[in-house]
Amino acid sequence: MNAEYKEFLEVIGALSRLVVLSIIVERALAVLFELRIVDVILKKSGPERKDHGKVVLVSRVAPWFSGTVKGLFTLVVCGLITFYFRVDIMKDLFLRPQPDWFGMLITAFVLAGGSAGAIAIFQGYLNWGKEGRDALIEAKKSR
């Protein structure tokens, strides 16, 4: 097998694992973040009576607080995963022999960005994004 092809397959495998791992982490944390009690705690909301006897939760903290806490918690969880399992996407992309702390930190940030970010990296590397598909369609039309 050609050495370049083997390296290409290794990189594709690493990016695929990153996408799958980001989907798993994203869905696992979504279960936690979508719990009503977590929403109430993060927003420090309380019931407030409105017109027609309808009870509405009203946030009593700054709107950015909930997103910041969720983002930092997600980054910590992703950091724990990448450092515990020694997941280093930079090692796989540049075919280095050992994972290092900087590569694992970058991997944690990519994972914390969610599956959309990981898929964007995957599509960008393979040129499988919308622009690539549009260019392929235009090339077929011109033929």
MOLIN-V600906 format. One record per helix or strand. SS is the DSSP state (H for helix, E for strand). FROM is the first residue (numbers start at 1). TO is the last residue. Records with the same first field share a line. If there is no record, write none. Layout:
BEGIN
SS = FROM-TO + FROM-TO
END
This chain:
BEGIN
H = 3-33 + 36-43 + 51-53 + 63-85 + 89-94 + 101-112 + 115-126 + 130-142
E = 46-49 + 55-58
END
